[in-house]
Amino acid sequence: MTRQRRALEAALAAADGFRSAQDLHADLRASDQRVGLATVYSQLRQMAEAGQVDVIRSEAGEALYRACGGGEHHHHLRCRGCGRVDELHAPAVETWANEVAARSGFRDLSHTLEVTGICPACADG
């Protein structure tokens, strides 16, 4: 594990909620950590592939990251109003994805699912 990776993991652990790669890079620079933006993107991609970070897309389509809340595969329910994100465990989605892949002959399956809506606090607000 490199110094840059440790610094990025610390920045993710300290972050409150989801952060963009650019925001994390700015956090690292503010704490005098010398990590290039390309390295931040590369490390985040590797961490996402390994299931170490959660990734969602902002309304503008930008990838946002946070330290993963659990080691098992899960999906996300995101509020379009306040940005709140809840982890969503959906066994039916897993079954459906596996069935579709099997019918199509696909192997080494991976997938992500993000459901968006308005949370109760925003709906009542």
VENRA-V958247 format. One record per pair of residues at least 4 apart in sequence whose ideal C-beta (glycine too) atoms are under 7 Angstrom apart, sorted by sequence separation. I is the first residue (numbers start at 1). J is the second residue. D is the distance in Angstrom with one decimal. If there is no record, write none. Layout:
i=I j=J d=D
i=I j=J d=D
This chain:
i=1 j=5 d=5.1
i=3 j=7 d=6.3
i=4 j=8 d=6.3
i=5 j=9 d=6.3
i=6 j=10 d=6.4
i=7 j=11 d=6.5
i=8 j=12 d=6.4
i=9 j=13 d=6.3
i=10 j=14 d=6.3
i=11 j=15 d=6.3
i=15 j=19 d=4.7
i=19 j=23 d=4.3
i=21 j=25 d=6.2
i=22 j=26 d=6.4
i=23 j=27 d=6.4
i=24 j=28 d=6.4
i=25 j=29 d=6.5
i=26 j=30 d=6.2
i=27 j=31 d=6.5
i=29 j=33 d=6.9
i=35 j=39 d=5.3
i=37 j=41 d=6.6
i=38 j=42 d=6.2
i=39 j=43 d=6.0
i=40 j=44 d=6.2
i=41 j=45 d=6.4
i=42 j=46 d=6.6
i=43 j=47 d=6.1
i=44 j=48 d=6.1
i=45 j=49 d=6.5
i=46 j=50 d=6.3
i=57 j=61 d=5.6
i=58 j=62 d=4.5
i=70 j=74 d=6.5
i=79 j=83 d=6.2
i=90 j=94 d=6.9
i=91 j=95 d=6.4
i=92 j=96 d=6.2
i=93 j=97 d=6.2
i=94 j=98 d=6.4
i=95 j=99 d=6.3
i=96 j=100 d=6.3
i=97 j=101 d=6.3
i=98 j=102 d=6.2
i=99 j=103 d=6.4
i=100 j=104 d=6.2
i=118 j=122 d=4.9
i=119 j=123 d=6.8
i=120 j=124 d=6.0
i=121 j=125 d=6.0
i=1 j=6 d=6.0
i=19 j=24 d=5.1
i=28 j=33 d=4.1
i=35 j=40 d=6.0
i=47 j=52 d=4.2
i=48 j=53 d=5.3
i=57 j=62 d=6.8
i=78 j=83 d=7.0
i=79 j=84 d=4.3
i=101 j=106 d=4.1
i=118 j=123 d=4.9
i=47 j=53 d=4.5
i=57 j=63 d=6.2
i=58 j=64 d=5.7
i=28 j=35 d=4.8
i=48 j=55 d=5.0
i=78 j=85 d=4.9
i=55 j=63 d=5.5
i=56 j=64 d=5.3
i=101 j=109 d=4.5
i=44 j=53 d=6.4
i=76 j=85 d=5.3
i=77 j=86 d=4.6
i=55 j=65 d=5.7
i=54 j=65 d=7.0
i=76 j=87 d=6.4
i=77 j=88 d=4.7
i=98 j=109 d=6.7
i=12 j=24 d=6.9
i=25 j=37 d=4.8
i=53 j=65 d=4.8
i=54 j=66 d=5.2
i=76 j=88 d=5.9
i=97 j=109 d=6.3
i=11 j=24 d=5.2
i=53 j=66 d=6.5
i=74 j=87 d=4.8
i=75 j=88 d=4.4
i=53 j=67 d=6.2
i=54 j=68 d=5.2
i=74 j=88 d=6.3
i=97 j=111 d=5.1
i=25 j=40 d=4.7
i=53 j=68 d=5.5
i=54 j=69 d=6.8
i=74 j=89 d=5.4
i=75 j=90 d=5.7
i=8 j=24 d=6.7
i=11 j=27 d=4.8
i=24 j=40 d=5.7
i=52 j=68 d=5.6
i=11 j=28 d=5.5
i=51 j=68 d=6.3
i=70 j=87 d=6.9
i=69 j=87 d=5.5
i=75 j=93 d=6.6
i=21 j=40 d=5.1
i=8 j=28 d=6.9
i=21 j=41 d=5.2
i=51 j=71 d=6.8
i=56 j=76 d=5.4
i=93 j=113 d=5.7
i=7 j=28 d=5.8
i=44 j=65 d=5.5
i=59 j=80 d=6.8
i=54 j=76 d=6.7
i=56 j=78 d=5.8
i=21 j=44 d=5.7
i=90 j=113 d=6.9
i=7 j=33 d=4.3
i=8 j=35 d=6.5
i=88 j=115 d=6.5
i=7 j=35 d=5.6
i=56 j=85 d=6.3
i=4 j=35 d=4.5
i=8 j=40 d=6.2
i=4 j=39 d=5.2
i=8 j=43 d=5.2
i=84 j=119 d=5.1
i=78 j=114 d=6.0
i=80 j=116 d=5.2
i=75 j=112 d=6.8
i=80 j=117 d=6.8
i=81 j=118 d=5.3
i=82 j=119 d=6.5
i=5 j=43 d=5.6
i=18 j=56 d=6.0
i=75 j=113 d=3.9
i=76 j=114 d=4.9
i=77 j=115 d=4.9
i=78 j=116 d=5.0
i=79 j=117 d=6.7
i=80 j=118 d=6.0
i=81 j=119 d=6.6
i=4 j=43 d=6.7
i=75 j=114 d=6.6
i=79 j=118 d=6.0
i=82 j=121 d=6.8
i=79 j=119 d=3.9
i=82 j=122 d=5.4
i=12 j=53 d=6.5
i=81 j=122 d=3.3
i=20 j=62 d=5.6
i=21 j=63 d=7.0
i=79 j=122 d=5.8
i=20 j=64 d=5.6
i=19 j=64 d=6.4
i=18 j=64 d=3.8
i=19 j=65 d=6.1
i=18 j=65 d=6.3
i=19 j=66 d=6.8
i=18 j=66 d=4.7
i=17 j=66 d=6.2
i=15 j=66 d=6.4
i=12 j=65 d=6.7
i=12 j=66 d=6.6
i=13 j=67 d=5.5
i=12 j=67 d=4.4
i=57 j=114 d=6.7
i=56 j=114 d=5.5
i=18 j=85 d=6.5
